[in-house]
Amino acid sequence: MRVHIDPIKSRTLLEIEVFNNLGIAESNVKETYLGAFLAYWLCVFVLPYGGVNLIRPRVFKVASRMAQADFFIFF
């Protein structure tokens, strides 16, 4: 069963304002959330290093490519 989340009702005005200030198009907001989630997931569960509260900046490039379903080789 797939659950549909209405993007308008699921985001606060403050969240929408942040994306607008950064110039992120509405069509890319979902991908941005997915990239952030994947960065967290990679740092906590796949490549844990240091504290679990640490998200390493270099992981965002990999997470972004994963969110775009892009092919990459990870070393």
Backbone as JSON, one array per atom type, in Angstrom:
{
  "sequence": "MRVHIDPIKSRTLLEIEVFNNLGIAESNVKETYLGAFLAYWLCVFVLPYGGVNLIRPRVFKVASRMAQADFFIFF",
  "N": [[0.83, -1.17, 0.0], [0.65, 2.12, -0.93], [1.32, 5.26, 0.42], [0.1, 8.47, -0.01], [1.45, 11.64, 0.36], [0.43, 14.84, 0.74], [2.11, 17.5, -0.61], [1.7, 20.22, -0.06], [0.25, 20.38, 2.34], [1.93, 19.03, 4.05], [4.17, 20.49, 4.63], [5.48, 23.17, 6.55], [4.95, 26.74, 6.6], [7.35, 27.98, 7.2], [9.25, 26.06, 6.4], [8.74, 26.01, 3.63], [9.46, 28.62, 3.02], [12.24, 28.56, 3.46], [13.14, 26.92, 1.34], [12.32, 28.53, -0.79], [13.93, 30.82, -0.34], [16.43, 29.74, -0.83], [16.25, 29.3, -3.48], [15.32, 26.93, -4.56], [13.55, 25.01, -6.76], [10.08, 24.12, -6.77], [9.63, 21.63, -7.89], [11.93, 20.28, -7.24], [12.0, 19.94, -4.52], [11.12, 17.6, -3.22], [13.11, 15.78, -3.99], [15.25, 16.99, -2.71], [14.63, 16.63, 0.01], [14.78, 13.82, 0.03], [17.5, 13.44, -0.59], [18.68, 14.56, 1.72], [17.7, 12.8, 3.67], [18.91, 10.4, 2.77], [21.62, 11.06, 3.1], [21.78, 11.2, 5.88], [21.05, 8.53, 6.5], [23.16, 7.1, 5.27], [25.36, 7.98, 6.82], [24.7, 7.14, 9.41], [23.9, 4.41, 9.35], [25.18, 2.98, 7.22], [27.84, 3.88, 6.74], [29.06, 4.34, 9.39], [30.89, 6.51, 11.43], [32.71, 7.85, 13.98], [30.66, 9.85, 16.11], [27.12, 9.16, 16.23], [25.66, 11.38, 15.75], [26.83, 12.82, 13.81], [26.96, 14.09, 10.63], [28.65, 13.78, 7.79], [29.93, 16.18, 5.52], [30.9, 15.36, 2.95], [29.35, 13.23, 2.23], [27.01, 14.16, 1.18], [27.18, 14.58, -1.59], [27.19, 11.98, -2.67], [24.71, 11.13, -1.65], [23.02, 12.91, -2.95], [23.32, 12.11, -5.61], [22.3, 9.54, -5.4], [19.65, 10.15, -4.8], [18.86, 11.18, -7.2], [18.78, 8.96, -8.68], [21.06, 8.31, -10.04], [23.86, 6.78, -11.64], [26.72, 5.65, -9.93], [30.03, 5.08, -8.67], [31.11, 3.95, -5.65], [33.66, 4.36, -3.42]],
  "CA": [[0.0, 0.0, 0.0], [1.44, 3.34, -1.04], [0.68, 6.4, 1.07], [0.36, 9.74, -0.69], [1.56, 12.78, 1.26], [0.19, 16.09, 0.02], [3.25, 18.37, -0.31], [1.29, 21.51, 0.45], [-0.17, 20.24, 3.73], [2.94, 18.38, 4.86], [5.27, 21.43, 4.92], [5.08, 24.41, 7.19], [5.32, 27.94, 5.85], [8.78, 28.22, 7.44], [9.99, 25.16, 5.52], [8.57, 26.49, 2.26], [10.24, 29.85, 2.91], [13.66, 28.2, 3.34], [13.36, 26.47, -0.04], [12.2, 29.71, -1.66], [15.12, 31.66, -0.14], [17.57, 29.06, -1.46], [16.01, 29.23, -4.92], [15.05, 25.55, -4.96], [12.25, 24.91, -7.44], [9.11, 23.22, -6.13], [9.8, 20.3, -8.46], [13.13, 19.66, -6.67], [11.91, 19.88, -3.06], [11.02, 16.19, -2.82], [14.44, 15.21, -4.19], [16.1, 17.57, -1.68], [14.34, 15.88, 1.24], [15.31, 12.47, -0.14], [18.96, 13.55, -0.48], [19.01, 14.78, 3.13], [17.44, 11.53, 4.36], [19.93, 9.43, 2.37], [22.87, 11.46, 3.74], [21.67, 10.75, 7.27], [21.05, 7.07, 6.49], [24.51, 6.65, 4.97], [26.26, 8.27, 7.94], [24.33, 6.43, 10.63], [23.76, 2.96, 9.21], [26.04, 2.35, 6.22], [29.23, 4.28, 6.94], [29.17, 5.02, 10.68], [32.24, 6.92, 11.82], [32.56, 8.85, 15.03], [29.36, 9.87, 16.77], [25.97, 9.0, 15.35], [25.09, 12.71, 15.51], [27.7, 13.49, 12.85], [26.72, 13.88, 9.21], [29.82, 14.31, 7.1], [29.57, 16.92, 4.3], [31.24, 14.67, 1.7], [28.32, 12.23, 1.95], [25.9, 14.79, 0.48], [27.32, 14.38, -3.04], [26.72, 10.62, -2.93], [23.28, 11.09, -1.37], [22.34, 13.64, -4.02], [23.3, 11.25, -6.81], [21.37, 8.45, -5.12], [18.3, 10.71, -4.89], [18.59, 11.39, -8.62], [18.87, 7.63, -9.29], [22.2, 8.4, -10.94], [24.85, 5.73, -11.46], [27.99, 6.11, -9.38], [30.87, 4.07, -8.04], [31.43, 4.45, -4.32], [34.85, 3.7, -2.85]],
  "C": [[0.88, 1.25, 0.0], [0.66, 4.5, -0.43], [1.08, 7.67, 0.34], [0.38, 10.86, 0.35], [1.42, 14.05, 0.44], [1.3, 17.07, 0.37], [2.86, 19.72, 0.28], [0.94, 21.42, 1.94], [0.92, 19.66, 4.62], [4.11, 19.3, 5.2], [4.72, 22.68, 5.58], [5.49, 25.59, 6.31], [6.8, 28.26, 6.02], [9.64, 27.33, 6.54], [9.91, 25.62, 4.07], [9.41, 27.74, 2.02], [11.73, 29.56, 2.74], [13.97, 27.76, 1.91], [13.27, 27.63, -1.02], [13.43, 30.6, -1.56], [16.36, 31.06, -0.8], [17.42, 28.94, -2.97], [15.78, 27.82, -5.43], [13.64, 25.48, -5.54], [11.37, 23.89, -6.72], [9.27, 21.78, -6.63], [11.0, 19.56, -7.88], [13.06, 19.49, -5.15], [11.89, 18.44, -2.57], [12.39, 15.51, -2.91], [15.41, 15.73, -3.13], [15.89, 16.86, -0.35], [14.91, 14.47, 1.17], [16.83, 12.46, 0.0], [19.4, 13.73, 0.97], [18.8, 13.49, 3.94], [18.53, 10.51, 4.04], [21.29, 9.77, 2.99], [22.88, 10.99, 5.2], [21.78, 9.23, 7.35], [22.45, 6.52, 6.24], [25.44, 6.83, 6.17], [25.95, 7.46, 9.2], [24.39, 4.92, 10.47], [24.76, 2.3, 8.26], [27.51, 2.63, 6.49], [29.41, 4.99, 8.28], [30.63, 5.31, 11.02], [32.09, 8.02, 12.85], [31.2, 8.73, 15.69], [28.22, 9.71, 15.77], [25.29, 10.33, 15.05], [25.87, 13.47, 14.44], [27.32, 13.11, 11.42], [27.85, 14.57, 8.47], [29.43, 14.98, 5.78], [29.84, 16.16, 3.01], [30.2, 13.62, 1.3], [27.18, 12.84, 1.13], [25.98, 14.61, -1.04], [26.8, 12.99, -3.43], [25.21, 10.53, -2.73], [22.48, 11.8, -2.46], [22.24, 12.8, -5.28], [22.37, 10.07, -6.62], [19.93, 8.94, -5.27], [17.88, 10.93, -6.34], [18.56, 10.07, -9.39], [19.98, 7.6, -10.33], [23.17, 7.26, -10.63], [26.12, 6.33, -10.89], [28.73, 4.92, -8.81], [31.34, 4.66, -6.73], [32.61, 3.67, -3.77], [34.93, 3.98, -1.38]]
}
